[in-house]
Amino acid sequence: MSSLKFSIVKSPIISPSYFDSREAYRRRPPPPAMSSRMAGSILLRHAAPRLFAATATSPALAAARPLLAASDAGFPAIMVRLMSTSSAAASEAKKEAAKVHGQKESAKGEGEKKEVVINSYWGIEQSNKLVREDGTEWKWTCFRPWETYTADTSIDLTKHHKPKTMLDKIAYWTVKSLRFPTDIFFQRRYGCRAMMLETVAAVPGMVGGMLLHLRSLRRFEQSGGWIRALLEEAENERMHLMTFMEVAQPRWYERALVLTVQGVFFNAYFLGYIISPKFAHRVVGYLEEEAIHSYTEYLKDLESGKIANVPAPAIAIDYWRLPANATLKDVVTVVRADEAHHRDVNHFASDIHYQGMQLKESPAPIGYH
C-alpha cells in the first residue's frame, strides 16, 4: 500500500493591518450625492473624445487605454472625481452665468435693432439736426426755428376799450376785482407776478380754440382760422411762462396757488365761453390790458435799478430773435408787446359777436403777435 505523502504549504502571513484597512474601507463614508447634471458632465467629458473625435480611434489603442484609472488610494478614479466636484460645479455655474448674460446682451441688442426698425418703419426719425441761420445747432425741442419771430414793439400800448354795455362793465369790474388780491399777494415781486399771470393768460386761448374745434366738428363748418389763431395765442403765452421760469423760481405756496387758480379759472372760463363768447373774449381783452400795466411797472423797476437787469435767458433770445447781449429789460419789452396784440385780438373777437356775427365770418388774424 502506497504511502500517502502530505505536504504542508505555508500560507502567506496576513498582517493585522490588512484587516484594519479592509474594515476602514467597509466603514468609509459614502461618496457625496451626484446630481444628474454632474453625471452628464462627467460622462460627456470622457465619452466626447471617442464619440466626436475627428479621427477614428483604433480598437487596440482603445483597449490599451483604460476608461478610468485607479487612484493612489486604490479607489476608482470616478469616486475621487465625485468627491472633488466642488471646483467643477463652481466653474460650471460661472459658465452658465456667462451664457445667460450673453443671451441677455444679445436680446438687448436685438431689441435695440427692433426699435430702430420700428422707428424707421413709421417714418418718424429725428436724425437731421436743426440749425440756426448762422449754422449753429438748434437745441430747443419745444419750438422750431421757423416758429420764432421778431416782436412788433411799435404797437400802441395805451389803447383801452371803454365798457358801454352791461356785459362789458361786468367783464371790466371782474378783472379789476381780481387785480386787488394779486397786488396784495405779490406786491413788487414782478418776476413771480409775471409767472402767475402767464399761467392764467395761457388758458383762454386753449379753451376757446378747443370749443371752436368741437363746434366745427359738430356743425361740419370751417372756423375762419380762429381755431389756429386762439391756439397760437395759448402757445405764445405758454412760452412767456417758460421764459419767466428761468428768471424767477416759484415757491411751494406759489405753485399751490397756481394749481388752485388754474383749476377755478379754467372751469369758470369754460362755462362763460359756452354761455356768452362775447363776454369771455371781453374778459380776456381786459386781462391783457392789466398785463400791459403790470409789465410797464416791471420795466420801471428794471430801469430804476430796483430789480437787477440780468442777461436774457437763452430760450428768450432764440424765441424772439433777440441779440446775443439782450437783457431782461428787452425780454419784458417784447412780452409786453405780445400782450398788446392779444388784447387787440380778443377785443376784436368780442366786437364780432356784438355785431351779431360768428367768428368764422371774419378772417382770423393768424400770426398776429
C-alpha positions as CSV (number, residue, x, y, z in Angstrom):
1,M,0.0,0.0,0.0
2,S,1.5,3.0,-1.1
3,S,2.1,5.6,1.4
4,L,0.5,8.9,1.1
5,K,2.6,11.9,1.4
6,F,1.2,15.1,2.7
7,S,3.0,18.4,2.2
8,I,2.2,21.5,4.2
9,V,2.2,24.6,2.1
10,K,2.8,27.7,4.0
11,S,0.2,30.3,3.5
12,P,1.2,33.9,3.3
13,I,1.2,35.7,6.5
14,I,-1.5,38.4,6.7
15,S,-0.7,41.2,9.0
16,P,-3.4,42.7,11.2
17,S,-3.1,46.0,9.5
18,Y,-4.6,44.4,6.4
19,F,-7.8,43.6,8.2
20,D,-7.8,47.1,9.7
21,S,-7.6,48.7,6.2
22,R,-10.4,46.4,4.9
23,E,-12.6,47.4,7.9
24,A,-11.8,51.1,7.3
25,Y,-12.7,50.6,3.7
26,R,-16.0,49.0,4.6
27,R,-16.9,51.7,7.1
28,R,-15.8,54.6,4.9
29,P,-18.4,57.4,4.5
30,P,-20.5,57.3,1.3
31,P,-19.5,59.5,-1.6
32,P,-21.4,62.7,-2.0
33,A,-24.6,62.5,-3.9
34,M,-24.1,63.2,-7.6
35,S,-26.7,65.2,-9.5
36,S,-27.8,64.3,-12.9
37,R,-26.1,67.4,-14.3
38,M,-22.7,66.4,-12.8
39,A,-23.1,62.8,-14.0
40,G,-23.9,64.0,-17.5
41,S,-21.0,66.4,-17.5
42,I,-18.5,63.7,-16.4
43,L,-19.8,61.2,-18.9
44,L,-19.7,63.7,-21.7
45,R,-16.1,64.7,-20.8
46,H,-14.9,61.1,-21.0
47,A,-17.1,60.0,-24.0
48,A,-16.8,63.1,-26.1
49,P,-13.3,62.4,-27.4
50,R,-14.5,58.9,-28.6
51,L,-17.8,59.9,-30.0
52,F,-17.0,63.2,-31.6
53,A,-13.3,62.8,-32.5
54,A,-12.3,64.0,-35.9
55,T,-10.1,60.9,-36.5
56,A,-11.0,57.2,-35.8
57,T,-9.5,55.5,-32.8
58,S,-8.1,52.0,-33.3
59,P,-9.6,49.2,-31.2
60,A,-6.2,48.2,-29.9
61,L,-5.4,51.7,-28.7
62,A,-8.8,52.0,-27.1
63,A,-8.3,48.6,-25.3
64,A,-4.9,49.6,-24.1
65,R,-6.2,52.9,-22.7
66,P,-8.4,52.2,-19.6
67,L,-11.5,54.2,-19.3
68,L,-11.0,55.0,-15.6
69,A,-7.6,54.8,-14.0
70,A,-7.1,53.9,-10.4
71,S,-6.0,56.4,-7.8
72,D,-3.2,56.1,-5.4
73,A,-5.5,55.1,-2.6
74,G,-6.8,52.2,-4.6
75,F,-10.3,53.6,-5.2
76,P,-11.6,54.0,-8.7
77,A,-10.9,57.4,-10.2
78,I,-14.6,58.1,-10.6
79,M,-15.0,58.0,-6.9
80,V,-12.2,60.5,-6.5
81,R,-13.7,62.6,-9.2
82,L,-17.1,62.6,-7.5
83,M,-15.6,63.6,-4.1
84,S,-13.9,66.7,-5.6
85,T,-16.6,68.2,-7.7
86,S,-16.9,71.5,-5.9
87,S,-14.5,73.3,-8.2
88,A,-16.1,71.7,-11.2
89,A,-19.5,72.8,-10.1
90,A,-18.3,76.3,-9.5
91,S,-16.8,76.5,-12.9
92,E,-19.9,75.1,-14.5
93,A,-22.0,77.8,-12.7
94,K,-19.7,80.5,-14.0
95,K,-20.1,79.2,-17.5
96,E,-23.9,79.1,-17.2
97,A,-24.0,82.7,-15.8
98,A,-21.8,83.9,-18.6
99,K,-24.0,82.1,-21.1
100,V,-27.2,83.7,-19.6
101,H,-25.6,87.1,-19.6
102,G,-24.6,86.7,-23.2
103,Q,-28.1,85.8,-24.1
104,K,-29.5,88.9,-22.4
105,E,-27.0,91.1,-24.1
106,S,-27.9,89.5,-27.4
107,A,-31.6,90.0,-26.8
108,K,-31.0,93.6,-25.7
109,G,-29.0,94.3,-28.9
110,E,-31.8,92.7,-30.9
111,G,-34.4,94.9,-29.0
112,E,-32.4,98.0,-29.9
113,K,-32.3,96.9,-33.5
114,K,-36.0,96.3,-33.5
115,E,-36.7,99.8,-32.1
116,V,-34.6,101.3,-34.9
117,V,-36.5,99.2,-37.4
118,I,-39.9,100.3,-35.9
119,N,-38.8,103.9,-35.8
120,S,-37.8,103.7,-39.5
121,Y,-41.0,101.8,-40.4
122,W,-43.2,104.6,-39.0
123,G,-41.1,107.2,-40.7
124,I,-40.5,109.2,-37.5
125,E,-36.8,109.9,-37.4
126,Q,-35.1,112.9,-35.9
127,S,-31.6,112.2,-37.3
128,N,-31.4,115.5,-39.1
129,K,-30.3,118.2,-36.7
130,L,-31.8,121.6,-36.9
131,V,-29.5,124.6,-37.2
132,R,-29.9,128.3,-36.8
133,E,-29.3,130.9,-39.6
134,D,-25.6,131.2,-38.5
135,G,-25.2,127.4,-38.8
136,T,-25.0,126.6,-35.1
137,E,-27.0,123.7,-33.7
138,W,-30.6,124.3,-32.6
139,K,-31.0,122.9,-29.1
140,W,-34.7,123.5,-28.4
141,T,-37.4,120.9,-28.8
142,C,-40.4,122.9,-27.5
143,F,-40.3,125.1,-30.6
144,R,-38.6,125.1,-34.0
145,P,-36.6,127.8,-35.8
146,W,-39.5,128.6,-38.2
147,E,-41.7,129.4,-35.2
148,T,-39.6,132.2,-34.0
149,Y,-40.3,135.8,-34.8
150,T,-39.3,139.4,-34.1
151,A,-41.9,141.2,-31.8
152,D,-43.5,144.4,-33.1
153,T,-42.8,146.7,-30.2
154,S,-44.2,149.7,-32.1
155,I,-47.8,148.7,-31.2
156,D,-49.9,151.3,-29.3
157,L,-49.9,150.3,-25.6
158,T,-52.4,152.9,-24.5
159,K,-55.5,151.5,-26.2
160,H,-58.4,150.9,-23.9
161,H,-61.9,149.6,-24.6
162,K,-64.4,151.7,-22.7
163,P,-67.1,149.5,-21.2
164,K,-70.6,150.6,-22.5
165,T,-72.9,147.6,-22.3
166,M,-73.8,145.8,-19.1
167,L,-71.7,142.7,-20.1
168,D,-68.7,144.9,-20.8
169,K,-69.0,146.5,-17.4
170,I,-69.3,143.2,-15.7
171,A,-66.2,142.0,-17.5
172,Y,-64.3,145.1,-16.7
173,W,-65.0,145.1,-12.9
174,T,-64.5,141.4,-12.7
175,V,-60.9,141.8,-13.9
176,K,-60.4,144.9,-11.6
177,S,-61.5,142.8,-8.6
178,L,-59.0,140.1,-9.5
179,R,-56.1,142.6,-9.5
180,F,-56.7,143.7,-5.9
181,P,-55.7,140.3,-4.2
182,T,-52.9,139.9,-6.8
183,D,-51.3,143.3,-5.7
184,I,-51.5,142.3,-2.1
185,F,-50.0,138.8,-2.6
186,F,-47.1,139.7,-4.9
187,Q,-46.6,143.4,-4.2
188,R,-43.5,144.4,-6.2
189,R,-42.2,140.9,-7.0
190,Y,-42.9,141.2,-10.7
191,G,-41.0,138.1,-11.7
192,C,-43.3,135.8,-9.7
193,R,-46.2,138.0,-10.6
194,A,-45.5,137.6,-14.3
195,M,-45.2,133.8,-13.8
196,M,-48.6,133.7,-12.1
197,L,-50.1,135.9,-14.8
198,E,-48.9,133.7,-17.6
199,T,-50.3,130.5,-16.0
200,V,-53.7,132.2,-16.2
201,A,-53.3,134.0,-19.6
202,A,-52.5,130.8,-21.4
203,V,-55.9,129.2,-20.5
204,P,-58.4,131.3,-22.6
205,G,-56.8,130.6,-26.0
206,M,-56.7,126.9,-25.4
207,V,-60.3,126.8,-24.1
208,G,-61.7,129.0,-26.9
209,G,-59.8,127.1,-29.6
210,M,-61.0,123.7,-28.2
211,L,-64.6,124.8,-28.1
212,L,-64.4,126.2,-31.6
213,H,-62.8,123.0,-32.8
214,L,-65.7,120.9,-31.3
215,R,-68.2,123.3,-32.9
216,S,-66.6,122.9,-36.2
217,L,-66.8,119.1,-35.9
218,R,-70.4,119.2,-34.8
219,R,-71.7,121.5,-37.5
220,F,-69.4,120.4,-40.4
221,E,-68.2,124.0,-40.9
222,Q,-65.0,126.0,-41.1
223,S,-63.8,128.2,-38.3
224,G,-62.4,131.0,-40.4
225,G,-58.9,130.4,-39.0
226,W,-59.9,131.3,-35.4
227,I,-59.0,127.8,-34.0
228,R,-55.5,128.3,-35.1
229,A,-55.4,131.9,-34.0
230,L,-56.5,131.1,-30.5
231,L,-54.2,128.2,-30.1
232,E,-51.3,130.4,-31.3
233,E,-52.2,132.8,-28.5
234,A,-52.2,130.0,-25.9
235,E,-48.8,128.7,-27.2
236,N,-47.3,132.2,-27.1
237,E,-48.5,132.7,-23.5
238,R,-47.0,129.4,-22.6
239,M,-43.7,130.5,-24.0
240,H,-43.9,133.6,-21.8
241,L,-44.2,131.2,-18.8
242,M,-41.2,129.1,-19.9
243,T,-39.2,132.3,-20.2
244,F,-40.0,133.6,-16.7
245,M,-39.4,130.2,-15.2
246,E,-35.7,131.0,-16.0
247,V,-35.9,134.3,-14.2
248,A,-38.0,133.6,-11.0
249,Q,-38.2,130.2,-9.3
250,P,-41.7,129.8,-7.7
251,R,-42.0,128.8,-4.0
252,W,-44.1,125.9,-2.9
253,Y,-47.1,128.0,-1.9
254,E,-47.0,129.9,-5.2
255,R,-47.1,126.5,-7.0
256,A,-50.1,125.6,-4.9
257,L,-51.7,128.9,-5.7
258,V,-51.2,128.2,-9.4
259,L,-53.0,124.9,-9.1
260,T,-55.9,126.5,-7.4
261,V,-56.2,129.5,-9.6
262,Q,-55.8,127.5,-12.8
263,G,-58.5,124.9,-11.8
264,V,-61.0,127.6,-10.8
265,F,-60.3,129.9,-13.8
266,F,-60.4,127.1,-16.4
267,N,-63.8,125.9,-15.4
268,A,-65.2,129.4,-15.0
269,Y,-63.9,130.5,-18.4
270,F,-65.2,127.2,-20.0
271,L,-68.7,127.8,-18.7
272,G,-68.5,131.6,-19.6
273,Y,-67.4,130.9,-23.1
274,I,-70.3,128.4,-23.6
275,I,-72.8,130.9,-22.3
276,S,-71.5,134.0,-23.9
277,P,-68.4,134.0,-26.2
278,K,-68.5,137.8,-26.5
279,F,-68.3,138.2,-22.7
280,A,-65.5,135.7,-22.5
281,H,-63.4,137.5,-25.1
282,R,-64.0,140.8,-23.5
283,V,-62.8,139.5,-20.1
284,V,-59.6,138.4,-21.8
285,G,-59.2,141.8,-23.5
286,Y,-59.3,143.5,-20.1
287,L,-56.9,140.9,-18.6
288,E,-54.4,141.7,-21.3
289,E,-54.8,145.4,-20.5
290,E,-53.9,144.7,-16.9
291,A,-50.9,142.6,-18.1
292,I,-49.6,145.6,-20.1
293,H,-49.9,147.7,-17.0
294,S,-48.0,145.1,-14.9
295,Y,-45.2,144.8,-17.4
296,T,-44.9,148.5,-17.6
297,E,-44.3,148.7,-13.8
298,Y,-41.9,145.8,-14.2
299,L,-39.9,147.9,-16.7
300,K,-39.9,150.9,-14.4
301,D,-38.2,148.8,-11.6
302,L,-35.7,147.5,-14.1
303,E,-34.8,150.9,-15.3
304,S,-34.5,152.3,-11.8
305,G,-32.3,149.5,-10.6
306,K,-34.7,148.1,-8.0
307,I,-34.6,144.8,-10.0
308,A,-31.3,143.5,-11.5
309,N,-31.3,143.7,-15.2
310,V,-29.7,140.3,-15.7
311,P,-28.9,138.8,-19.1
312,A,-31.8,137.4,-21.1
313,P,-32.5,133.7,-20.9
314,A,-31.2,131.7,-23.9
315,I,-34.7,130.5,-24.7
316,A,-36.0,134.1,-25.0
317,I,-33.1,135.1,-27.3
318,D,-33.9,132.3,-29.7
319,Y,-37.7,132.6,-29.5
320,W,-37.9,136.4,-30.1
321,R,-34.7,136.6,-32.2
322,L,-33.1,138.9,-29.7
323,P,-29.4,139.9,-29.9
324,A,-26.9,137.8,-28.0
325,N,-26.3,140.6,-25.5
326,A,-30.0,141.1,-24.7
327,T,-31.1,141.7,-21.1
328,L,-34.2,141.1,-19.0
329,K,-35.4,144.5,-20.0
330,D,-35.5,143.5,-23.6
331,V,-37.5,140.4,-22.7
332,V,-40.1,142.2,-20.7
333,T,-40.4,144.7,-23.6
334,V,-41.3,142.1,-26.2
335,V,-43.6,140.2,-23.8
336,R,-45.5,143.4,-23.2
337,A,-45.8,143.9,-27.0
338,D,-47.2,140.3,-27.3
339,E,-49.8,141.1,-24.6
340,A,-50.9,144.2,-26.5
341,H,-51.5,142.1,-29.6
342,H,-53.6,139.6,-27.6
343,R,-55.6,142.5,-26.2
344,D,-56.5,143.6,-29.8
345,V,-57.4,140.1,-30.9
346,N,-59.8,139.4,-28.1
347,H,-61.5,142.8,-28.2
348,F,-61.9,142.3,-31.9
349,A,-63.4,138.8,-31.4
350,S,-65.9,140.3,-28.9
351,D,-66.8,143.1,-31.3
352,I,-67.6,140.5,-34.0
353,H,-70.1,138.8,-31.6
354,Y,-71.6,142.1,-30.6
355,Q,-72.4,142.8,-34.2
356,G,-74.4,139.6,-34.4
357,M,-71.9,137.6,-36.4
358,Q,-69.9,134.4,-35.9
359,L,-66.1,134.4,-35.8
360,K,-66.0,132.3,-38.9
361,E,-67.5,135.2,-40.9
362,S,-64.4,137.3,-40.3
363,P,-60.9,136.1,-41.1
364,A,-58.8,135.4,-38.1
365,P,-55.5,137.4,-37.5
366,I,-53.3,134.4,-37.7
367,G,-49.7,135.1,-36.7
368,Y,-50.7,138.5,-35.2
369,H,-48.1,138.9,-32.5
